[in-house]
Amino acid sequence: MNPDRLQDLIYRGMGRAALQTGQLYDAFRPSGPLTPCAAHNRFLKLRAAFNATDPRFVRANSYGHPVWYGVFDSAYTAPGDYLVEHDTGRCFFIASQPPLLPVVTVLAERTVSLFRPTGPQGFGVQAYGGVELSDATLLLGAWPASMIDGGSGGGARGAGDLPADVRLTAFTLLLPVLPAIVPRVEDLVSDDLGRNFVVSSAEFSELGWRLVVRQVAS
C-alpha cells in the first residue's frame, strides 16, 4: 500500500477513535516568543484522548513520566503545537508526529519564562556586578512546559555544611520546538510558582528541547 494512503487512513482512524473517547480541545500554534496559547494562536478545535504510552487505556501515568500518546486526527497539527482541554485547561504540547506511529505529546503542567542575562550596567567600589532578572532579556514569556525533579543532589550536604543546609536540586525542563530561540547554558528561567532557575544543560532533538535547570535562591 502507498505509505501516504496508509498515513491518511491512520489519521482518519485516530480521529474517529477520539470522537468516541476524547474530550474537546483547542489547538494553538505559537506565532512568536510570548504566550503561545493566546487566543489569536488558536487554529483548530478537535476531540482528543491521551494515554500513558499504553494504547489499551488500562493504566494511569505515574510520577516522573510526562510523556503521553495522543489519540486524535493529527493531519492538521504539527510538532510544537499545544492542545488545551476546554473543561479543565489541561495542556499538552506535541513533541513528535512520527509517520505510522502514535503521536508523542508531553503534559505541560508548569508555565515558564526564559531570560538571557546581560552584563552589569553599573559598578560599586569594585568593578564587579551581579546578574539581576529585571535586567535580563526576555526570550520566552508564559510558555507551558513540563518540569520534573531531576534528582541531582537535592538535600545532599558536604562535610563543611551546617545541619540545616541543603543544596537546591536540579529539574528537567521539557519544551517543544521553539520559534527562532536557542536556549543556552546560563540562561535564566522563572516559573508560575515563583521559583528561579539557571540552565546548566540544553539538549535539542527531534522531540524538542530538554533543559537541565538548577534551582537558585529567589
Steps between C-alpha positions, in 0.01 A plus 500: 500500500611856432644635829326836451167322462573291809587810701174665393307194620679520836405869532137415435501205735651700785249778438207258517636343819533845657138580414396207719749529785646850495429836657473832318831681453618824342818481293745792508798568275756745646562804283767668709691482828213608727194311630466220245149409620359849443165521320650629174712181472201264508452330164298186563244338728512121524427195712803337659584227750833424666640180645808428709691344207252212517258483206269269696416778752533257791742686727557850629824693480738526797749744648779619276342396168368805314479328158155396372378355171239715328192354332360759257498587132851643461467584129486871581732519801879511521779467758504810718122544506315515833173327586297646788193321638184709514365386836815467710768707326730198495773574249718281277756589237572282199859378516500278191269360231702207358351342186278196565562523876315655796524875554739578786376775732622647828277609788590864571411571863722801556526839328852638459680805368856495366743790538850572374718681754685812399819648645480733799419860413654669803788455741558548868830545673628197317452437126256215554125460467258210518224390265148622575191342344344842449792599272499178296360473145170311476525216244180307575201618698229282660582171324330181623767240572570182692727529801590190701747443780835404353613346828849649481629576847183621663549507875860377488748655741875537502734454793514873573126567479277577794233242594222714352685575172361347182607519139227613265418224257497474121192459280446375147312757294332380178399747230387451140678629192533875556459784247851629422612461863806296603528458879853483631690439820465777762163620370252567780158343550208599721177304546142564606578386857745787545813284482817601318749276317815517293552279193793260541440288187300545178433204271309525170352196324210412273279506811588862581708644783609326818660740745660417831435795730629546852290685752649813649398706799217740415 
